[in-house]
């Protein structure tokens, strides 16, 4: 597996993780959970998933740029 294959896989995982985070956020916004520590934890997990996704995307872009040189 070369760098471009790895970058493509990372982008795929990034998109999937973004989709999961968006589904979680949509479901959370439509739920009846009132303000509580549990709600704060759920928002934290959604934001954490988005940070991981962003890191994976940046890594994939870096791999693609390095392979293009």
N, CA and C of each residue as an Amber inpcrd file, in Angstrom:
protein
   207
   0.8530000  -1.1750000   0.0000000   0.0000000   0.0000000   0.0000000
   0.8960000   1.2340000   0.0000000   0.6530000   2.1320000  -0.9490000
   1.4740000   3.3370000  -1.0280000   0.8070000   4.5050000  -0.2880000
   1.5020000   5.6350000  -0.2930000   1.0070000   6.7900000   0.4580000
  -0.3440000   7.2840000  -0.0430000  -0.5540000   7.2500000  -1.3520000
  -1.8350000   7.7190000  -1.8790000  -2.9750000   6.7950000  -1.4720000
  -2.7270000   5.4980000  -1.4300000  -3.7460000   4.5570000  -0.9620000
  -4.0990000   4.8260000   0.5010000  -3.0640000   5.0870000   1.2970000
  -3.2750000   5.3900000   2.7150000  -4.0610000   6.6900000   2.8620000
  -3.6840000   7.6910000   2.0760000  -4.3860000   8.9820000   2.1250000
  -5.8460000   8.8120000   1.7310000  -6.1110000   8.0180000   0.7050000
  -7.4960000   7.7720000   0.2830000  -8.3000000   7.0960000   1.3880000
  -7.6980000   6.1100000   2.0560000  -8.3730000   5.4260000   3.1640000
  -8.6650000   6.4130000   4.2940000  -7.6790000   7.2710000   4.6100000
  -7.8760000   8.2620000   5.6730000  -9.0150000   9.2130000   5.3350000
  -9.1000000   9.6180000   4.0860000 -10.1810000  10.5220000   3.6780000
 -11.5270000   9.8160000   3.8000000 -11.5750000   8.5410000   3.4300000
 -12.8090000   7.7650000   3.5770000 -13.2250000   7.6990000   5.0380000
 -12.2620000   7.3810000   5.9140000 -12.5680000   7.3110000   7.3520000
 -12.9750000   8.6730000   7.8900000 -12.3540000   9.7220000   7.3910000
 -12.6930000  11.0780000   7.8120000 -14.1470000  11.3900000   7.4690000
 -14.5390000  11.0730000   6.2380000 -15.9210000  11.3250000   5.8180000
 -16.9060000  10.5270000   6.6520000 -16.5790000   9.2800000   6.9390000
 -17.4640000   8.4540000   7.7480000 -17.5920000   9.0050000   9.1670000
 -16.4760000   9.4220000   9.7400000 -16.4970000   9.9770000  11.0910000
 -17.2810000  11.2820000  11.1300000 -17.1220000  12.1200000  10.1150000
 -17.9090000  13.3570000  10.0260000 -19.3960000  13.0520000   9.9510000
 -19.7580000  12.0550000   9.1410000 -21.1660000  11.6830000   9.0130000
 -21.7310000  11.1750000  10.3320000 -20.9570000  10.3870000  11.0500000
 -21.3900000   9.8850000  12.3550000 -21.5980000  11.0440000  13.3270000
 -20.6510000  11.9630000  13.3560000 -20.7580000  13.1150000  14.2640000
 -21.9930000  13.9550000  13.9320000 -22.2600000  14.1480000  12.6490000
 -23.4300000  14.9290000  12.2520000 -24.7330000  14.2160000  12.6190000
 -24.7590000  12.8970000  12.4420000 -25.9460000  12.1320000  12.8440000
 -26.1570000  12.2090000  14.3520000 -25.0740000  12.1210000  15.1090000
 -25.1810000  12.2270000  16.5660000 -25.7340000  13.5950000  16.9520000
 -25.2200000  14.6380000  16.3170000 -25.6640000  15.9950000  16.6260000
 -27.1300000  16.1900000  16.2580000 -27.5280000  15.6900000  15.1020000
 -28.9280000  15.7880000  14.6790000 -29.8410000  15.0720000  15.6650000
 -29.4710000  13.8490000  16.0300000 -30.2790000  13.0890000  16.9790000
 -30.3200000  13.7550000  18.3460000 -29.2010000  14.3190000  18.7540000
 -29.1460000  14.9990000  20.0450000 -30.0430000  16.2330000  20.0480000
 -30.0040000  16.9840000  18.9570000 -30.8430000  18.1830000  18.8650000
 -32.3280000  17.8430000  18.8190000 -32.6670000  16.6610000  18.3420000
 -34.0670000  16.2380000  18.2710000 -34.5210000  15.4670000  19.5100000
 -33.6250000  15.2610000  20.4470000 -33.9810000  14.4690000  21.6270000
 -34.6130000  15.3440000  22.7120000 -35.0990000  14.6780000  23.7440000
 -35.7210000  15.3750000  24.8680000 -34.7850000  15.4950000  26.0750000
 -33.4920000  15.2840000  25.8480000 -32.5480000  15.3510000  26.9590000
 -32.4500000  16.8050000  27.4230000 -32.6660000  17.0000000  28.7110000
 -32.5470000  18.3530000  29.2510000 -31.0860000  18.6340000  29.5910000
 -30.7900000  19.8740000  29.8840000 -29.4240000  20.2590000  30.2430000
 -28.9660000  19.4580000  31.4500000 -27.8810000  18.7620000  31.2650000
 -27.3280000  17.9610000  32.3570000 -25.8920000  17.6190000  32.0220000
 -25.2280000  16.9520000  32.9310000 -23.8560000  16.5240000  32.6720000
 -23.8040000  15.5420000  31.5050000 -24.8410000  14.7180000  31.3790000
 -24.8840000  13.7450000  30.2790000 -24.9300000  14.4530000  28.9290000
 -25.7040000  15.5120000  28.8340000 -25.7820000  16.2880000  27.6050000
 -24.4210000  16.9080000  27.2870000 -23.7540000  17.4450000  28.2940000
 -22.4180000  18.0180000  28.1020000 -21.4370000  16.9670000  27.6070000
 -21.5320000  15.7580000  28.1340000 -20.6400000  14.6740000  27.7100000
 -20.8890000  14.3060000  26.2440000 -22.1360000  14.2960000  25.8580000
 -22.4680000  13.9710000  24.4660000 -21.9300000  15.0320000  23.5080000
 -22.0960000  16.3000000  23.8610000 -21.5360000  17.3650000  23.0270000
 -20.0130000  17.2620000  22.9710000 -19.3850000  16.9250000  24.0850000
 -17.9360000  16.7410000  24.1070000 -17.5240000  15.6360000  23.1340000
 -18.2260000  14.5080000  23.1550000 -17.8950000  13.3920000  22.2710000
 -18.0720000  13.7540000  20.8010000 -19.1090000  14.5050000  20.5020000
 -19.3190000  14.9440000  19.1240000 -18.1800000  15.8460000  18.6730000
 -17.8110000  16.8090000  19.5140000 -16.7000000  17.7030000  19.1640000
 -15.3800000  16.9550000  19.0560000 -15.1750000  15.9760000  19.9140000
 -13.9560000  15.1720000  19.8730000 -13.8900000  14.3740000  18.5740000
 -15.0090000  13.8010000  18.1470000 -15.0470000  13.0600000  16.8850000
 -14.7120000  13.9840000  15.7140000 -15.2000000  15.2040000  15.7600000
 -14.9070000  16.1630000  14.6960000 -13.4230000  16.5560000  14.7030000
 -12.8090000  16.6800000  15.8770000 -11.3800000  16.9840000  15.9610000
 -10.5410000  15.8530000  15.3840000 -10.9150000  14.6170000  15.7000000
 -10.2000000  13.4610000  15.1620000 -10.3380000  13.4290000  13.6410000
 -11.5330000  13.6780000  13.1650000 -11.7790000  13.7020000  11.7350000
 -10.9220000  14.7610000  11.0490000 -10.8450000  15.9250000  11.6390000
 -10.0490000  17.0050000  11.0870000  -8.5610000  16.6240000  11.0620000
  -8.0880000  15.9930000  12.1180000  -6.6940000  15.5480000  12.1650000
  -6.3960000  14.5080000  11.0990000  -7.3120000  13.5610000  10.9010000
  -7.1360000  12.5510000   9.8590000  -7.1130000  13.1900000   8.4770000
  -7.9880000  14.1360000   8.2530000  -8.0380000  14.8190000   6.9610000
  -6.7330000  15.5670000   6.6900000  -6.2390000  16.2830000   7.7010000
  -4.9800000  17.0170000   7.5350000  -3.8220000  16.0750000   7.2470000
  -3.7920000  14.9250000   7.9120000  -2.7530000  13.9320000   7.6610000
  -2.8410000  13.4020000   6.2340000  -4.0410000  13.1230000   5.7730000
  -4.2340000  12.6300000   4.4150000  -3.7600000  13.6720000   3.3930000
  -4.0810000  14.9300000   3.6240000  -3.6560000  15.9920000   2.7040000
  -2.1320000  16.1140000   2.6750000  -1.5170000  15.9840000   3.8410000
  -0.0590000  16.0530000   3.9350000   0.5750000  14.8910000   3.1660000
   0.0130000  13.7080000   3.2920000   0.5240000  12.5420000   2.5600000
   0.3920000  12.7400000   1.0570000  -0.7240000  13.2790000   0.6350000
  -0.9280000  13.5060000  -0.7960000   0.0330000  14.5560000  -1.3310000
   0.2520000  15.6280000  -0.5820000   1.1830000  16.6720000  -1.0170000
   2.6010000  16.1290000  -1.1010000   3.0190000  15.3490000  -0.1080000
   4.3650000  14.7920000  -0.1070000   4.5630000  13.8000000  -1.2440000
   3.5260000  13.0630000  -1.5930000   3.6360000  12.0820000  -2.6680000
   3.6650000  12.7670000  -4.0340000   3.0620000  13.9490000  -4.1290000
   3.0060000  14.6830000  -5.3930000   4.3410000  15.3400000  -5.7430000
   5.1910000  15.5070000  -4.7620000   6.4870000  16.1730000  -5.0020000
   7.4630000  15.2800000  -5.7000000
